[in-house]
Amino acid sequence: MDAKEANASSSIRLSASSSSSMSALPRGLRLLPGFISATEEQQLLELFEAGQWQGDGQKQRQVQQYGGAVYDYKAHRVSTATTTSPPLPRLLVSLVGDRLVSAGIVERLPDHVFVNKYVHHQGIAAHVDSRDFGGTIVSLSLGSVAALVYRRVPQPDITTSSLPLSAPPAAVGDVRESDDTVVVQLEPRTLLVMSDESRYGWTHEIPFAKVFRWTDRSGQRRELRRPRDYRRLAVTMRHVPLPSGHEMTRTGAEQVTEGDEAA
Ligand SMILES: O=C(O)CCC(=O)C(=O)O
C-alpha cells in the first residue's frame, strides 16, 4: 500500500472530519498539518519499512530506534552507556530534522528517534514520556489516521524521571471529551509538537481498537474505523541529555570533548 492509498482508505471510513478545535488542545500541544509532502512521506515510509523492526518488549507494536542511545522499556530509561541503535537516517535529518531546527520548533537536531508501527487494532497505553527525553517532543505521523487521547494527570509528579503508564486506558467507547480529556485526530504528514503542560501534565494514548468511538464536547458521537490494511508509522524525535562534556553528532555518535577524557 502506498501513502496515497493509506490516506484514502483511512479517511473514507473516518466519520469524524476534523480534530479537536485548537482552543481545546492541552496547553503546549501544537499540530502542524502537511509538515512534509506526500512524496516525502512515501520516501520515509519506504525507508522505515526496509529497516530492522523489533518488538516493543510487550509483544505489541513493532519499533525501531535510531541515534545511538536506546530506550529500555523495562527500566523506562534511556541508556547512553551502550550505544546500540543505528545513526539517524540522513533522509530523516534532511526532510524533518533540519526543518525542525530552521523553523525554530527545536533548538537543535533531535538525537533520538523512535518509530512505532501500528497495524490492525494496535495502540499505545496511556503514558507520560520519560523525563530523560527533555521538555519538547515532536512526532510525525505517516500512513493511516490515528486518534490520540490526552488525559489530564490530576497531580503530575514532576520529580520522577520516568512516568510510564500513569493512567489505565478507559474502556473503548467510554471516552468523552471534556476539560480533562481531549481526542486529537492525527492525519498523516501532521507534525505534533508536545511541550509545556501537554508534555508532563497529561498522559497520551492510542486506544487499542479497530473501531474507536468517542463523544466530543458538543455531545456528538464520533468514530474512527480502521480499514483492513491499516498501517501507521509514528516517528517520534527527542533529545537525550548527555553527561556534560559529551555531545551527540548528527550521525548519532557520541563524542567526548577535549579535556574530558578522564571524567
Ligand atoms: O503514535 C504516536 O503518535 C505516539 C507515540 C508515543 O506516544 C510514544 O512513542 O511514546
The ligand as a Gaussian input file, in Angstrom:
#p B3LYP/6-31G(d) Opt

LIG

0 1
 O        1.950000       7.035000      17.979000
 C        2.032000       8.150000      18.439000
 O        1.712000       9.155000      17.810000
 C        2.504000       8.324000      19.876000
 C        3.791000       7.611000      20.173000
 C        4.169000       7.726000      21.625000
 O        3.406000       8.155000      22.443000
 C        5.492000       7.298000      22.081000
 O        6.299000       6.784000      21.303000
 O        5.778000       7.481000      23.282000

